Amino acid sequence: LGRDLGFQRCGLVFFFFYPTVVAQWEAWQTHAREFGVNSRLLSRAEIAAHIPEARRQWIGGVHSVGDGKAEPELAAPALAAGAWRSRSRSTV
């Protein structure tokens, strides 16, 4: 896009309660690796080791070191301008 999006790498970590969510993340990781996304699933034991005082019993989690966020005030106009330049139109 050639513009500052205000992107900051801050990582991502979150935990799950349901086996179906674990399965969804396992499937997602297969695709994410194809694009070089550095993400891994966390076991119940790993979560408990990092947060021993937690009252909830999560069954798993995900940790993505390279994840980040952009500043909406910068990213939205830059993405819109990029879409316009590529002649794509949103039908939302």
PyMOL commands that place a pseudoatom at each C-alpha (Angstrom):
pseudoatom trace, name=CA, resn=LEU, resi=1, chain=A, elem=C, hetatm=0, pos=[0.000, 0.000, 0.000]
pseudoatom trace, name=CA, resn=GLY, resi=2, chain=A, elem=C, hetatm=0, pos=[2.953, 2.293, 0.511]
pseudoatom trace, name=CA, resn=ARG, resi=3, chain=A, elem=C, hetatm=0, pos=[1.415, 3.976, 3.564]
pseudoatom trace, name=CA, resn=ASP, resi=4, chain=A, elem=C, hetatm=0, pos=[1.915, 3.778, 7.304]
pseudoatom trace, name=CA, resn=LEU, resi=5, chain=A, elem=C, hetatm=0, pos=[-0.804, 1.601, 8.830]
pseudoatom trace, name=CA, resn=GLY, resi=6, chain=A, elem=C, hetatm=0, pos=[0.357, 2.129, 12.399]
pseudoatom trace, name=CA, resn=PHE, resi=7, chain=A, elem=C, hetatm=0, pos=[1.144, -1.593, 12.647]
pseudoatom trace, name=CA, resn=GLN, resi=8, chain=A, elem=C, hetatm=0, pos=[2.655, -2.781, 15.924]
pseudoatom trace, name=CA, resn=ARG, resi=9, chain=A, elem=C, hetatm=0, pos=[3.719, -6.324, 16.690]
pseudoatom trace, name=CA, resn=CYS, resi=10, chain=A, elem=C, hetatm=0, pos=[2.276, -7.160, 20.103]
pseudoatom trace, name=CA, resn=GLY, resi=11, chain=A, elem=C, hetatm=0, pos=[1.603, -10.890, 19.975]
pseudoatom trace, name=CA, resn=LEU, resi=12, chain=A, elem=C, hetatm=0, pos=[-1.606, -12.704, 20.740]
pseudoatom trace, name=CA, resn=VAL, resi=13, chain=A, elem=C, hetatm=0, pos=[-2.580, -15.213, 23.378]
pseudoatom trace, name=CA, resn=PHE, resi=14, chain=A, elem=C, hetatm=0, pos=[-5.976, -16.578, 24.307]
pseudoatom trace, name=CA, resn=PHE, resi=15, chain=A, elem=C, hetatm=0, pos=[-7.515, -19.657, 25.857]
pseudoatom trace, name=CA, resn=PHE, resi=16, chain=A, elem=C, hetatm=0, pos=[-10.411, -22.008, 25.042]
pseudoatom trace, name=CA, resn=PHE, resi=17, chain=A, elem=C, hetatm=0, pos=[-13.050, -23.886, 27.007]
pseudoatom trace, name=CA, resn=TYR, resi=18, chain=A, elem=C, hetatm=0, pos=[-14.472, -26.085, 24.237]
pseudoatom trace, name=CA, resn=PRO, resi=19, chain=A, elem=C, hetatm=0, pos=[-12.922, -28.993, 22.298]
pseudoatom trace, name=CA, resn=THR, resi=20, chain=A, elem=C, hetatm=0, pos=[-14.538, -27.767, 19.076]
pseudoatom trace, name=CA, resn=VAL, resi=21, chain=A, elem=C, hetatm=0, pos=[-12.558, -24.528, 19.328]
pseudoatom trace, name=CA, resn=VAL, resi=22, chain=A, elem=C, hetatm=0, pos=[-9.322, -26.460, 19.807]
pseudoatom trace, name=CA, resn=ALA, resi=23, chain=A, elem=C, hetatm=0, pos=[-10.116, -28.461, 16.665]
pseudoatom trace, name=CA, resn=GLN, resi=24, chain=A, elem=C, hetatm=0, pos=[-10.796, -25.274, 14.702]
pseudoatom trace, name=CA, resn=TRP, resi=25, chain=A, elem=C, hetatm=0, pos=[-7.440, -23.806, 15.728]
pseudoatom trace, name=CA, resn=GLU, resi=26, chain=A, elem=C, hetatm=0, pos=[-5.645, -27.040, 14.883]
pseudoatom trace, name=CA, resn=ALA, resi=27, chain=A, elem=C, hetatm=0, pos=[-7.107, -26.846, 11.371]
pseudoatom trace, name=CA, resn=TRP, resi=28, chain=A, elem=C, hetatm=0, pos=[-6.271, -23.130, 11.122]
pseudoatom trace, name=CA, resn=GLN, resi=29, chain=A, elem=C, hetatm=0, pos=[-2.638, -23.771, 12.019]
pseudoatom trace, name=CA, resn=THR, resi=30, chain=A, elem=C, hetatm=0, pos=[-2.218, -26.049, 9.028]
pseudoatom trace, name=CA, resn=HIS, resi=31, chain=A, elem=C, hetatm=0, pos=[-3.148, -23.168, 6.726]
pseudoatom trace, name=CA, resn=ALA, resi=32, chain=A, elem=C, hetatm=0, pos=[-1.320, -20.525, 8.750]
pseudoatom trace, name=CA, resn=ARG, resi=33, chain=A, elem=C, hetatm=0, pos=[2.011, -22.346, 8.408]
pseudoatom trace, name=CA, resn=GLU, resi=34, chain=A, elem=C, hetatm=0, pos=[1.693, -22.108, 4.623]
pseudoatom trace, name=CA, resn=PHE, resi=35, chain=A, elem=C, hetatm=0, pos=[1.893, -18.321, 5.029]
pseudoatom trace, name=CA, resn=GLY, resi=36, chain=A, elem=C, hetatm=0, pos=[4.671, -18.315, 7.629]
pseudoatom trace, name=CA, resn=VAL, resi=37, chain=A, elem=C, hetatm=0, pos=[2.449, -17.492, 10.619]
pseudoatom trace, name=CA, resn=ASN, resi=38, chain=A, elem=C, hetatm=0, pos=[4.304, -18.314, 13.842]
pseudoatom trace, name=CA, resn=SER, resi=39, chain=A, elem=C, hetatm=0, pos=[1.559, -19.705, 16.045]
pseudoatom trace, name=CA, resn=ARG, resi=40, chain=A, elem=C, hetatm=0, pos=[1.288, -22.673, 18.349]
pseudoatom trace, name=CA, resn=LEU, resi=41, chain=A, elem=C, hetatm=0, pos=[-1.341, -24.354, 20.465]
pseudoatom trace, name=CA, resn=LEU, resi=42, chain=A, elem=C, hetatm=0, pos=[-0.962, -24.326, 24.239]
pseudoatom trace, name=CA, resn=SER, resi=43, chain=A, elem=C, hetatm=0, pos=[-1.882, -27.289, 26.407]
pseudoatom trace, name=CA, resn=ARG, resi=44, chain=A, elem=C, hetatm=0, pos=[-3.870, -27.127, 29.639]
pseudoatom trace, name=CA, resn=ALA, resi=45, chain=A, elem=C, hetatm=0, pos=[-0.610, -27.757, 31.540]
pseudoatom trace, name=CA, resn=GLU, resi=46, chain=A, elem=C, hetatm=0, pos=[1.222, -24.913, 29.768]
pseudoatom trace, name=CA, resn=ILE, resi=47, chain=A, elem=C, hetatm=0, pos=[-1.572, -22.483, 30.588]
pseudoatom trace, name=CA, resn=ALA, resi=48, chain=A, elem=C, hetatm=0, pos=[-1.631, -23.576, 34.229]
pseudoatom trace, name=CA, resn=ALA, resi=49, chain=A, elem=C, hetatm=0, pos=[2.152, -23.163, 34.452]
pseudoatom trace, name=CA, resn=HIS, resi=50, chain=A, elem=C, hetatm=0, pos=[1.962, -19.579, 33.160]
pseudoatom trace, name=CA, resn=ILE, resi=51, chain=A, elem=C, hetatm=0, pos=[-1.141, -18.592, 35.152]
pseudoatom trace, name=CA, resn=PRO, resi=52, chain=A, elem=C, hetatm=0, pos=[-1.194, -20.785, 38.268]
pseudoatom trace, name=CA, resn=GLU, resi=53, chain=A, elem=C, hetatm=0, pos=[-3.661, -18.502, 40.065]
pseudoatom trace, name=CA, resn=ALA, resi=54, chain=A, elem=C, hetatm=0, pos=[-6.280, -18.832, 37.312]
pseudoatom trace, name=CA, resn=ARG, resi=55, chain=A, elem=C, hetatm=0, pos=[-9.671, -19.947, 38.608]
pseudoatom trace, name=CA, resn=ARG, resi=56, chain=A, elem=C, hetatm=0, pos=[-10.837, -21.278, 35.243]
pseudoatom trace, name=CA, resn=GLN, resi=57, chain=A, elem=C, hetatm=0, pos=[-9.729, -24.565, 33.779]
pseudoatom trace, name=CA, resn=TRP, resi=58, chain=A, elem=C, hetatm=0, pos=[-8.993, -23.841, 30.121]
pseudoatom trace, name=CA, resn=ILE, resi=59, chain=A, elem=C, hetatm=0, pos=[-8.509, -26.903, 27.938]
pseudoatom trace, name=CA, resn=GLY, resi=60, chain=A, elem=C, hetatm=0, pos=[-6.140, -25.210, 25.501]
pseudoatom trace, name=CA, resn=GLY, resi=61, chain=A, elem=C, hetatm=0, pos=[-4.985, -21.976, 23.990]
pseudoatom trace, name=CA, resn=VAL, resi=62, chain=A, elem=C, hetatm=0, pos=[-3.081, -20.350, 21.170]
pseudoatom trace, name=CA, resn=HIS, resi=63, chain=A, elem=C, hetatm=0, pos=[0.018, -18.151, 21.200]
pseudoatom trace, name=CA, resn=SER, resi=64, chain=A, elem=C, hetatm=0, pos=[1.055, -16.174, 18.127]
pseudoatom trace, name=CA, resn=VAL, resi=65, chain=A, elem=C, hetatm=0, pos=[4.258, -14.258, 18.785]
pseudoatom trace, name=CA, resn=GLY, resi=66, chain=A, elem=C, hetatm=0, pos=[4.245, -12.282, 15.531]
pseudoatom trace, name=CA, resn=ASP, resi=67, chain=A, elem=C, hetatm=0, pos=[0.625, -11.138, 15.606]
pseudoatom trace, name=CA, resn=GLY, resi=68, chain=A, elem=C, hetatm=0, pos=[-0.100, -7.450, 15.785]
pseudoatom trace, name=CA, resn=LYS, resi=69, chain=A, elem=C, hetatm=0, pos=[-2.546, -4.659, 15.259]
pseudoatom trace, name=CA, resn=ALA, resi=70, chain=A, elem=C, hetatm=0, pos=[-2.895, -1.591, 13.080]
pseudoatom trace, name=CA, resn=GLU, resi=71, chain=A, elem=C, hetatm=0, pos=[-4.302, 1.824, 13.918]
pseudoatom trace, name=CA, resn=PRO, resi=72, chain=A, elem=C, hetatm=0, pos=[-7.814, 1.982, 12.425]
pseudoatom trace, name=CA, resn=GLU, resi=73, chain=A, elem=C, hetatm=0, pos=[-7.523, 5.706, 11.648]
pseudoatom trace, name=CA, resn=LEU, resi=74, chain=A, elem=C, hetatm=0, pos=[-4.522, 4.979, 9.433]
pseudoatom trace, name=CA, resn=ALA, resi=75, chain=A, elem=C, hetatm=0, pos=[-5.337, 1.506, 8.137]
pseudoatom trace, name=CA, resn=ALA, resi=76, chain=A, elem=C, hetatm=0, pos=[-8.937, 2.008, 6.977]
pseudoatom trace, name=CA, resn=PRO, resi=77, chain=A, elem=C, hetatm=0, pos=[-8.220, 4.930, 4.608]
pseudoatom trace, name=CA, resn=ALA, resi=78, chain=A, elem=C, hetatm=0, pos=[-5.058, 3.219, 3.303]
pseudoatom trace, name=CA, resn=LEU, resi=79, chain=A, elem=C, hetatm=0, pos=[-6.909, -0.017, 2.569]
pseudoatom trace, name=CA, resn=ALA, resi=80, chain=A, elem=C, hetatm=0, pos=[-9.759, 1.880, 0.903]
pseudoatom trace, name=CA, resn=ALA, resi=81, chain=A, elem=C, hetatm=0, pos=[-7.299, 3.811, -1.267]
pseudoatom trace, name=CA, resn=GLY, resi=82, chain=A, elem=C, hetatm=0, pos=[-5.517, 0.569, -2.191]
pseudoatom trace, name=CA, resn=ALA, resi=83, chain=A, elem=C, hetatm=0, pos=[-8.810, -1.064, -3.158]
pseudoatom trace, name=CA, resn=TRP, resi=84, chain=A, elem=C, hetatm=0, pos=[-9.736, 1.957, -5.252]
pseudoatom trace, name=CA, resn=ARG, resi=85, chain=A, elem=C, hetatm=0, pos=[-6.400, 1.893, -7.026]
pseudoatom trace, name=CA, resn=SER, resi=86, chain=A, elem=C, hetatm=0, pos=[-6.832, -1.794, -7.841]
pseudoatom trace, name=CA, resn=ARG, resi=87, chain=A, elem=C, hetatm=0, pos=[-10.338, -1.039, -9.155]
pseudoatom trace, name=CA, resn=SER, resi=88, chain=A, elem=C, hetatm=0, pos=[-12.007, -3.444, -6.773]
pseudoatom trace, name=CA, resn=ARG, resi=89, chain=A, elem=C, hetatm=0, pos=[-15.360, -2.479, -5.328]
pseudoatom trace, name=CA, resn=SER, resi=90, chain=A, elem=C, hetatm=0, pos=[-16.881, -3.494, -2.042]
pseudoatom trace, name=CA, resn=THR, resi=91, chain=A, elem=C, hetatm=0, pos=[-20.387, -4.894, -2.175]
pseudoatom trace, name=CA, resn=VAL, resi=92, chain=A, elem=C, hetatm=0, pos=[-20.926, -4.748, 1.576]
for i in range(1, 92): cmd.bond("trace and resi %d" % i, "trace and resi %d" % (i + 1))
show_as sticks, trace
zoom trace
